[in-house]
Amino acid sequence: MAYSRALRSGEAGSGTLIVTASDAPGVAPLPGAQAEAEILARLIPSATVVRHPTRAAVLAALPSCRVAHFACHGYADFADPAASQLVLYDHGTSPLTVADISALRLVSGLAYLSACHTAVTSLDMADEAVHLSGAFHLAGYQNVIGTLWPVGDLSAGMVAEDFYRQLTSGGVGAPDTTLASLALHAATRRLRHRFPGQPTLWAGYIHTGI
């Protein structure tokens, strides 16, 4: 947090990267992730959408983007938290892990991890923030949206669409990452209003940042 706070936001890239892995091999399909990516691409027409992402492609694209959005499976490895990963198409042979992300040195505004278990780690490492959200902070992202437990494919898309509508003023401007915490608060409150008796749909999203 101290590292990302010390960075000058004006040095960050200006683009938006949307990474979607809706049918990665060996895991359950996520049809909502593809729909989520398409909605966000309409709200942010200048965004780069990576539809069959690999570890190498994502690591190469991250330095030029101010906003990185991932719509995919997330896997928390409680035995080895540094091996927790965002599940891309080559996850079986070359996974994108906490260790990979935390080794980056970027100046970036927002990472939105629309995936399961991106802000949890083992009990032994609970005070070390060794998880995917913490890795993106260490890499230089000033704001990170993560999850505390499994999130639904469809409800995740609803939260993400609401969130980016607020950041882009309904799709008319570039994402304003300084609004990240307020936008997530409003998006989850609206989903809570729709499904008041199902907190698992909306209570697991958290914002960390400055």
Protein Blocks (a to p, Z undefined) as FASTA:
>chain_A
ZZmmmpcfklpcfbdcddddfkbghiacdfklmmmmmmmmmmmmmbccdfbbcfklmmmm
mmmpfbdcddddddddfklmmlgccddfklmmmccdfklmmmpccddfbdcddbehklgc
cfklmmnopafklmmmmnopabdcddfbdcdfklmmmmmmmmmmmmnnnopaccdfklmm
mmmmmmmmmmmmmmmmlmklmmmpccedZZ
